[in-house]
């Protein structure tokens, strides 16, 4: 391997330095899921207690700051929370009992609507055909089950039988209290666990750190703090959002005349904790009741409009204003988690799915053993921007690559995107070519996709150039902003104006170099320069003679592979021989230069006017007004001939 090649491999390897994840084995996953499933009677109360601990911890801390001791603060917080839950359950149970008593009163309205549907022929007679089919099936079953009586036997009339249950008072009491024992026991257990978790929160934290992350206290402490803040904030903000949603719904249903409006408001408040399907279920029940209450259809439409309007306002205004998407979960992860926890723990698992998954994602974000959880369920990009772009170029999908680029260009300038993302993606392609894992067809596909990306960004480049030309939009950065940028290490170099400067950008040795040259050409056009492009095939001796270099001020040739120094030296010599007044620059695309040589040493070695290693240096060199460097003529070493000795005349001739 050439000594200069590790420069490229080192740069690209550093850019791709992502830790390898240790995925759990299938046996570990199966064992964990089986333990959660078969031990749900133990783990479910603990999970509920853990989430309530996260939710009540800020309240306990606030009471302690007021001056209340820990034990009274914990007991007051827990009792207050469970009192609210008990009051909520009591109101819901009372409203449900009242609704059950009034259901027979709504039967006539439902039958009236069914008859109207049948009379108007809605559904093409589907209702009538279904009713006839059900009746025929019922008649056939009755005919098979009942056999006709014999002719000689008289038909007996059925005798009514009344069964009187003789139960003892103790059995009646047991039947009433028995179904309530398990929920009350679980609630009491949860209360006790929450109290002890709040009392021993610091001790539990230390034990968890010792168990999981004793080797990295900083990372594990961050994980615990982030989990507590994120879950507590999510539960609190979700509660606030649900209350803001439920109050107008309750008032609107009451104004519309829907019975038990308080019940539907409370159910809407609770069901919105269930992701996606909760609000739908909360709206279906009042819609069905609106169908049963009034004989017409206007009440159903008004009720549906109420829920749609509230959902739009809550989803587009209230939620983004309060907390946005701070759960850290992707939408697909929320759905998958809801399905998994519902299968695992039933309806309670559905309600707890989002906060439990948030805890797992935070754990995976900070603890290396659980990193796969963050990759599976988190909403953060798992690939670096340049790796993501390279993957799209490999797949031959410049459209999606353009979408990602336009998203980044909303916050970055074009030269920053090319320098930090696009060129780094091409460096990954060059690394694959050097390693021999990229064939010719793949290389051409990546280069063509990159060229298409550059063409798709023409509009963005034009808009950026117009903004730079417009003095109204070009606002100078304030002094404090400049200081902040310098403190953060940002490159605040101002690119020069390229008006009246003509530049030719060319690739060095392959199609990928041509794509990098096209990116540089587009950045120079944004700066106002007149730019033309040439392929790497035009840089051979025959092609250079055909180039029109008379009107060109500077030629910039780019190489993605640092192992091209000799080729760059030959190109500089040929170009300067073609036109002596031409400025020639070489760009070795990388994130950092070679530490062994300075820029002056590189320039003297190649005999170029400038040598750059990034987009900013390339633009500065191409738009510079420095005079061209004269071509160094290598002195030819001529071999000196030894003087021949004088030939002596023969003795006979002398005589």
C-alpha positions in Angstrom: 0.0 0.0 0.0 1.3 3.4 -0.8 2.3 5.5 2.2 -0.1 8.3 1.2 -3.1 6.0 1.0 -3.6 5.7 4.8 -4.5 9.4 4.7 -7.7 8.7 2.7 -8.5 5.6 4.7 -7.8 7.3 8.0 -10.0 10.3 7.2 -12.9 8.1 5.9 -12.5 5.6 8.8 -12.7 8.5 11.3 -15.8 9.8 9.5 -17.4 6.4 9.7 -16.3 5.7 13.3 -19.5 4.3 14.7 -19.4 1.8 17.5 -20.6 -1.7 16.7 -23.7 -2.7 18.6 -23.9 -5.9 20.5 -27.4 -7.2 19.8 -29.0 -9.5 22.4 -29.3 -13.1 21.5 -32.7 -14.7 20.6 -32.6 -16.6 23.8 -32.2 -13.4 25.9 -35.1 -11.7 24.1 -37.3 -14.7 24.5 -36.4 -15.1 28.2 -37.1 -11.4 28.9 -40.5 -11.4 27.1 -41.5 -14.7 28.8 -40.6 -13.3 32.2 -42.7 -10.2 31.6 -45.6 -12.2 30.2 -45.8 -14.9 32.9 -44.8 -12.5 35.7 -47.2 -9.8 34.7 -49.0 -10.0 38.1 -45.7 -8.9 39.6 -44.2 -6.7 37.0 -47.3 -4.7 36.1 -47.8 -3.1 39.5 -44.1 -2.4 39.7 -44.3 -0.7 36.3 -47.3 1.4 37.3 -45.5 2.3 40.5 -42.3 3.3 38.6 -44.2 5.6 36.3 -46.2 7.2 39.1 -42.9 7.7 40.9 -41.5 9.6 37.9 -44.7 11.7 37.8 -44.8 12.5 41.5 -41.1 13.1 42.0 -41.2 16.8 40.9 -44.2 17.4 43.2 -42.3 15.8 46.2 -39.2 17.9 45.4 -41.4 21.1 45.3 -42.9 20.3 48.7 -39.5 19.7 50.1 -38.3 23.1 48.8 -41.2 24.7 50.6 -39.9 23.2 53.9 -42.0 20.0 54.3 -40.1 17.0 55.4 -39.6 14.1 53.0 -42.0 11.6 54.6 -45.0 14.0 54.9 -44.3 15.3 51.4 -44.3 11.8 50.0 -47.5 10.7 51.8 -49.3 13.9 50.8 -48.3 13.5 47.2 -49.3 9.8 47.0 -52.6 10.2 48.8 -53.5 13.3 46.8 -52.8 11.4 43.5 -54.7 8.3 44.4 -57.6 10.4 45.8 -58.0 12.0 42.4 -57.9 8.6 40.7 -60.5 7.2 43.1 -62.8 10.2 42.6 -62.3 9.8 38.8 -63.3 6.1 39.0 -66.3 6.8 41.3 -67.7 9.4 38.9 -67.2 7.1 35.9 -68.9 4.2 37.6 -71.8 6.4 38.6 -72.3 7.8 35.1 -72.1 4.3 33.6 -74.7 3.0 36.0 -77.0 5.9 35.0 -76.4 5.3 31.3 -77.2 1.6 31.6 -80.6 2.4 33.1 -81.5 4.8 30.3 -80.4 2.6 27.4 -84.0 1.0 26.9 -85.3 4.6 26.4 -83.1 5.0 23.3 -84.2 1.8 21.6 -87.0 3.3 19.6 -84.8 6.0 18.1 -82.3 3.3 17.0 -85.1 1.3 15.4 -86.4 4.4 13.6 -83.1 5.1 12.1 -82.7 1.5 11.0 -86.1 1.6 9.3 -85.3 4.9 7.6 -82.1 3.3 6.2 -84.1 0.3 4.9 -86.8 2.5 3.3 -84.3 4.8 1.6 -82.4 1.8 0.2 -79.1 2.8 1.6 -76.5 0.1 1.0 -78.5 -1.5 -1.9 -80.7 -3.6 0.4 -77.7 -5.0 2.3 -79.5 -4.6 5.6 -82.6 -6.5 4.3 -80.6 -9.3 2.8 -78.5 -9.7 6.0 -81.7 -9.8 8.1 -83.2 -12.5 5.8 -80.1 -14.6 5.9 -79.9 -14.5 9.7 -83.6 -15.5 9.9 -83.1 -18.4 7.6 -80.1 -19.7 9.5 -82.0 -19.4 12.8 -85.0 -21.3 11.3 -82.7 -24.0 10.0 -81.1 -24.4 13.4 -84.5 -24.6 15.2 -85.7 -27.2 12.7 -82.6 -29.4 13.3 -82.7 -29.1 17.1 -86.4 -29.8 17.7 -87.8 -33.1 16.4 -91.5 -33.5 15.7 -93.6 -35.4 18.3 -94.9 -38.9 17.4 -98.5 -39.2 16.1 -99.7 -41.4 19.0 -98.3 -39.3 21.8 -100.3 -36.3 23.0 -98.5 -32.9 22.8 -97.5 -31.7 26.3 -97.7 -28.1 27.3 -94.5 -26.7 28.8 -94.7 -26.1 32.5 -93.1 -22.9 33.8 -90.4 -23.5 36.3 -89.1 -20.8 38.7 -85.7 -21.3 40.3 -85.3 -19.7 43.7 -81.7 -19.3 44.9 -81.4 -19.8 48.6 -78.1 -18.2 49.5 -76.7 -17.4 52.8 -76.0 -13.7 53.7 -72.3 -14.6 53.9 -72.3 -15.9 50.4 -74.1 -12.8 49.1 -71.4 -10.6 50.8 -68.7 -12.8 49.3 -70.1 -12.5 45.8 -70.2 -8.7 46.1 -66.8 -8.2 47.7 -64.9 -11.1 45.9 -64.5 -9.3 42.5 -63.3 -6.2 44.3 -60.5 -7.9 46.3 -58.0 -8.2 43.5 -58.2 -4.6 42.2 -58.1 -3.2 45.7 -55.2 -5.4 46.6 -53.3 -4.3 43.5 -54.1 -0.6 44.2 -52.9 -0.9 47.7 -49.7 -2.7 46.6 -49.1 0.1 44.1 -49.6 2.8 46.7 -47.1 1.1 49.1 -44.5 0.6 46.3 -44.8 4.2 45.2 -44.3 5.5 48.7 -41.2 3.4 49.2 -39.8 4.3 45.8 -40.2 8.0 46.6 -38.7 7.6 50.0 -35.7 5.6 48.8 -35.2 7.1 45.4 -31.6 8.0 45.9 -30.7 4.6 47.2 -32.5 2.9 44.3 -30.6 5.2 41.9 -27.2 4.2 43.5 -28.1 0.5 43.3 -29.1 0.8 39.6 -25.8 2.7 38.8 -23.8 -0.1 40.6 -25.7 -2.8 38.7 -25.6 -1.3 35.2 -23.2 1.5 34.8 -20.6 1.6 37.6 -17.9 1.9 35.0 -19.3 5.1 33.6 -21.0 7.1 36.3 -21.4 10.2 34.1 -23.4 8.4 31.3 -25.5 6.4 33.7 -26.4 9.4 35.8 -27.4 11.3 32.6 -29.6 8.4 31.6 -31.4 8.4 35.0 -31.9 12.1 35.0 -33.1 12.2 31.4 -35.5 9.3 31.9 -37.0 11.0 35.0 -37.4 14.4 33.4 -38.6 13.0 30.0 -41.2 10.6 31.5 -42.3 13.0 34.2 -42.7 15.9 31.6 -44.5 13.6 29.2 -47.0 12.4 31.8 -47.6 16.0 33.1 -47.9 17.6 29.7 -50.1 14.8 28.4 -52.4 15.2 31.4 -52.5 19.0 30.7 -53.3 18.4 27.0 -56.0 15.8 27.9 -57.6 18.2 30.3 -57.5 21.0 27.8 -59.1 18.6 25.3 -61.7 17.1 27.7 -63.2 20.4 29.1 -64.4 21.8 25.8 -65.6 18.3 24.7 -67.7 18.0 27.9 -69.1 21.5 27.6 -69.9 20.9 23.9 -71.6 17.6 24.5 -73.7 19.2 27.3 -74.7 22.1 25.0 -75.7 19.6 22.3 -77.8 17.7 24.7 -75.8 14.4 24.8 -76.7 12.5 28.0 -73.9 11.9 30.5 -71.6 14.5 29.0 -69.4 14.3 32.1 -68.8 10.6 31.5 -67.7 11.1 27.9 -65.4 14.0 28.8 -63.7 11.9 31.5 -63.4 8.9 29.1 -61.9 11.2 26.5 -59.4 12.5 29.1 -58.3 8.9 30.0 -58.4 7.4 26.5 -56.1 10.1 25.1 -53.3 8.4 27.0 -53.7 5.6 24.5 -51.7 6.6 21.4 -53.6 7.0 18.1 -56.6 4.8 18.8 -57.6 6.3 22.1 -59.2 9.5 20.7 -61.0 7.4 18.1 -62.6 5.2 20.8 -63.4 8.2 22.9 -65.3 9.7 20.0 -67.2 6.6 18.9 -69.1 6.1 22.1 -70.7 9.7 22.2 -71.4 9.3 18.4 -73.4 6.1 19.1 -75.3 7.8 21.9 -76.1 10.8 19.6 -77.4 8.3 17.1 -79.7 6.8 19.8 -80.9 10.0 21.5 -82.3 12.1 18.6 -84.5 10.8 15.8 -82.7 12.8 13.1 -79.1 12.9 11.9 -78.2 16.5 12.8 -77.0 15.6 16.3 -74.7 13.0 15.0 -73.1 15.4 12.6 -72.7 18.1 15.2 -71.1 15.7 17.6 -68.7 14.4 14.9 -67.8 18.0 14.0 -67.1 18.8 17.7 -64.6 15.9 18.0 -62.9 16.7 14.7 -62.5 20.4 15.5 -61.1 19.6 19.0 -58.7 17.0 17.6 -57.4 19.4 15.0 -56.9 22.2 17.5 -55.3 19.9 20.1 -53.0 18.1 17.6 -51.9 21.2 15.7 -51.8 24.0 18.3 -51.9 22.7 21.9 -49.6 19.7 21.7 -46.8 21.5 19.7 -47.1 24.5 22.0 -46.7 22.5 25.2 -44.3 19.7 24.4 -44.2 18.9 20.7 -42.5 15.6 20.0 -40.3 15.4 23.1 -41.0 11.7 23.7 -38.1 10.8 21.6 -40.0 8.0 19.9 -40.7 7.5 16.2 -44.4 7.2 15.2 -43.9 3.6 14.0 -42.2 2.8 17.3 -45.3 4.1 19.2 -47.6 1.8 17.3 -45.4 -1.2 17.6 -44.9 -0.6 21.3 -48.6 -0.2 21.8 -49.2 -3.6 20.1 -46.5 -5.3 22.1 -47.4 -4.0 25.5 -51.1 -4.7 24.9 -50.3 -8.3 24.0 -48.1 -8.5 27.0 -50.2 -6.8 29.7 -53.6 -6.1 28.2 -55.4 -2.8 28.4 -53.2 -1.4 31.1 -50.2 -2.3 28.9 -51.7 -0.2 26.1 -52.0 2.8 28.4 -48.5 2.4 29.7 -46.9 1.6 26.4 -45.6 5.0 25.5 -44.0 6.0 28.9 -42.5 2.5 29.3 -41.0 2.7 25.8 -39.6 6.2 26.5 -37.8 4.8 29.5 -36.3 2.0 27.4 -35.2 4.4 24.7 -33.5 6.7 27.2 -31.8 3.7 28.7 -30.5 2.7 25.3 -29.3 6.2 24.5 -26.9 6.3 27.5 -26.2 2.7 28.4 -24.1 0.8 25.8 -25.7 -2.6 26.7 -29.1 -1.3 25.6 -28.1 0.8 22.7 -30.2 -1.4 20.3 -33.4 -0.1 22.0 -32.5 3.5 21.0 -31.8 2.4 17.4 -35.1 0.4 17.1 -37.5 2.9 18.8 -35.8 6.3 18.9 -36.5 9.2 16.5 -32.9 10.3 16.1 -31.2 9.5 12.9 -29.0 6.4 13.3 -26.7 7.2 10.4 -24.5 10.2 10.0 -25.7 12.6 7.3 -22.9 11.8 4.9 -23.4 8.0 5.4 -27.1 8.4 4.8 -26.4 10.4 1.6 -23.9 7.8 0.4 -26.5 5.0 1.0 -29.0 6.9 -1.1 -26.4 7.4 -3.9 -25.5 3.7 -3.8 -29.2 2.8 -4.2 -29.4 5.2 -7.2 -32.1 7.4 -5.5 -31.1 11.0 -6.1 -34.7 12.2 -5.4 -34.6 11.2 -1.7 -31.0 12.4 -1.5 -32.2 15.8 -2.8 -35.0 15.9 -0.2 -32.5 15.3 2.6 -30.2 18.0 1.1 -33.0 20.5 0.9 -33.9 19.9 4.5 -30.2 20.6 5.5 -30.0 23.6 3.3 -32.7 25.3 5.4 -30.1 25.7 8.1 -26.8 25.4 6.2 -25.2 27.2 3.2 -24.6 25.3 0.1 -20.8 25.1 0.5 -21.3 23.8 4.1 -23.5 21.0 2.9 -21.1 20.0 0.1 -18.0 20.3 2.4 -19.4 18.4 5.4 -21.9 16.0 3.9 -21.7 15.5 0.1 -17.9 15.4 -0.3 -17.7 13.1 2.8 -20.2 10.8 1.1 -18.0 10.7 -2.1 -15.0 9.9 0.1 -16.9 6.8 1.3 -17.4 5.8 -2.3 -13.7 6.3 -3.0 -12.8 4.2 0.0 -15.0 1.4 -1.3 -13.4 1.7 -4.7 -9.9 1.4 -3.2 -10.9 -1.6 -1.1 -12.2 -3.3 -4.2 -15.8 -3.7 -3.0 -17.3 -1.2 -5.6 -17.6 -2.3 -9.2 -17.5 -0.1 -12.3 -21.2 -0.1 -12.6 -21.8 0.9 -9.0 -19.2 3.6 -9.3 -20.9 5.0 -12.4 -24.3 4.8 -10.6 -23.0 6.7 -7.6 -21.4 9.3 -9.7 -24.5 9.8 -11.9 -26.7 10.1 -8.8 -24.3 12.7 -7.3 -24.4 14.6 -10.6 -28.2 14.5 -10.6 -28.2 15.7 -7.0 -26.1 18.7 -8.0 -28.5 19.4 -10.9 -31.5 19.2 -8.6 -29.9 21.8 -6.2 -29.6 24.4 -9.0 -32.7 26.2 -7.7 -31.4 26.3 -4.2 -28.1 27.6 -5.5 -29.8 30.3 -7.5 -31.9 31.4 -4.5 -28.8 31.6 -2.3 -27.0 33.7 -4.9 -30.0 36.0 -5.2 -30.1 36.4 -1.4 -26.4 37.3 -1.3 -26.9 39.9 -4.1 -29.9 41.4 -2.3 -28.6 44.0 0.3 -32.0 43.8 2.1 -31.5 40.2 3.0 -27.8 40.2 3.6 -27.8 41.4 7.2 -24.5 41.6 9.0 -24.1 39.2 11.9 -24.0 41.0 15.3 -20.9 41.0 17.3 -22.2 38.6 20.0 -23.2 36.1 17.3 -19.7 36.2 15.9 -18.2 35.7 19.3 -20.5 32.7 19.9 -19.6 31.2 16.5 -15.9 31.6 17.3 -16.4 30.1 20.7 -18.2 27.1 19.2 -15.4 26.6 16.7 -17.4 27.4 13.6 -15.7 28.5 10.4 -16.9 32.0 9.8 -14.6 32.7 6.8 -16.3 34.9 4.3 -16.0 33.6 0.7 -14.9 36.2 -1.8 -16.8 37.6 -4.7 -16.1 35.8 -8.0 -17.4 38.4 -10.4 -15.3 38.7 -13.6 -13.3 35.5 -12.7 -13.5 32.5 -15.0 -12.8 29.1 -13.5 -12.6 25.6 -15.0 -13.4 22.8 -12.6 -12.3 19.3 -13.6 -12.2 15.8 -12.0 -8.8 14.2 -11.5 -9.0 10.4 -12.1 -12.5 9.1 -12.2 -16.3 9.7 -12.3 -16.5 10.4 -8.5 -13.9 13.2 -9.0 -16.1 14.7 -11.7 -19.0 14.7 -9.2 -16.9 16.6 -6.6 -15.8 19.0 -9.3 -19.5 19.7 -10.2 -20.2 20.5 -6.5 -17.3 23.0 -6.4 -18.4 24.5 -9.7 -21.9 25.2 -8.3 -20.5 26.8 -5.2 -18.3 29.1 -7.4 -21.3 30.0 -9.4 -23.1 31.1 -6.2 -20.2 33.4 -5.6 -20.7 35.0 -9.0 -17.8 33.4 -11.0 -18.1 32.2 -14.6 -17.6 28.4 -14.3 -17.1 25.7 -16.9 -16.6 22.0 -16.2 -14.4 19.3 -17.7 -14.3 15.5 -17.2 -11.4 13.5 -16.0 -11.1 12.1 -19.5 -10.4 15.7 -20.8 -7.3 15.8 -18.6 -5.2 13.4 -20.6 -2.5 15.0 -22.9 -4.7 14.9 -26.0 -7.8 16.3 -24.2 -5.8 19.2 -22.6 -4.8 20.4 -26.1 -8.5 20.6 -27.1 -9.5 22.6 -24.0 -10.2 26.3 -24.6 -8.0 27.9 -22.0 -7.6 31.4 -23.4 -10.5 32.9 -21.5 -9.9 30.8 -18.3 -8.2 32.4 -15.3 -8.0 29.4 -13.0 -8.2 25.6 -13.4 -9.1 23.6 -10.3 -8.5 19.8 -10.5 -9.9 17.7 -7.6 -8.9 14.3 -6.3 -10.7 12.2 -3.8 -7.8 9.9 -3.4 -4.7 11.3 -1.8 -2.6 8.7 -3.7 -2.7 11.0 -6.7 0.3 13.3 -6.0 2.3 12.3 -9.1 -0.7 12.5 -11.4 -1.5 16.0 -10.0 2.1 17.1 -10.6 1.9 15.9 -14.2 -1.5 17.7 -14.8 -0.1 21.0 -13.4 2.9 20.7 -15.7 0.7 20.0 -18.8 -1.8 22.7 -18.1 0.9 25.4 -17.5 2.7 24.3 -20.7 -0.6 24.7 -22.5 -0.9 28.3 -21.2 1.8 29.8 -19.1 -0.5 32.6 -17.6 -2.9 30.0 -16.2 -3.4 29.6 -12.5 -3.7 25.9 -11.6 -5.0 24.6 -8.3 -5.2 21.1 -6.9 -7.8 19.9 -4.3 -7.2 16.7 -2.3 -10.7 16.3 -0.9 -10.5 15.4 2.8 -11.5 16.9 6.2 -8.0 17.6 7.3 -4.7 18.1 5.5 -1.6 16.0 5.8 0.1 16.8 9.1 3.5 15.9 7.6 3.4 18.7 5.1 2.3 22.3 5.2 0.3 23.9 2.5 3.4 25.7 1.2 5.3 22.4 1.0 2.4 20.8 -0.9 2.3 23.7 -3.3 6.0 23.6 -3.9 6.0 19.9 -4.4 3.3 19.9 -7.0 4.3 23.2 -8.5 0.6 24.4 -8.3 -0.6 27.9 -7.5 -2.5 26.5 -4.5 -3.3 23.1 -2.9 -6.6 22.8 -0.9 -8.1 20.1 1.2 -11.7 21.4 1.6 -14.4 23.4 -0.1 -13.6 26.7 1.6 -9.9 26.5 0.7 -10.7 25.5 -2.8 -13.0 28.5 -3.3 -10.5 30.9 -1.8 -7.8 29.6 -4.0 -9.9 29.6 -7.2 -11.1 33.2 -6.7 -7.8 34.6 -5.6 -6.2 37.4 -7.5 -2.6 36.3 -7.0 -0.4 36.0 -10.1 0.3 32.6 -11.5 3.3 30.6 -10.3 5.9 30.1 -13.1 6.5 26.5 -14.1 9.7 25.1 -12.8 11.8 23.6 -15.5 13.8 20.6 -14.4 17.4 20.9 -15.3 18.5 18.0 -17.5 21.7 16.2 -16.3 24.0 15.6 -19.2 26.7 13.0 -18.9 30.2 14.3 -19.5 32.3 12.4 -21.8 35.8 11.6 -20.9 38.5 13.0 -23.3 39.9 10.5 -25.6 43.6 9.9 -25.2 45.8 11.1 -28.1 46.6 8.4 -30.5 50.4 8.0 -30.9 51.7 7.6 -34.4 53.4 4.4 -35.3 57.2 4.5 -34.9 57.7 3.4 -38.5 55.6 6.3 -39.8 57.6 8.8 -37.7 60.8 7.7 -39.1 
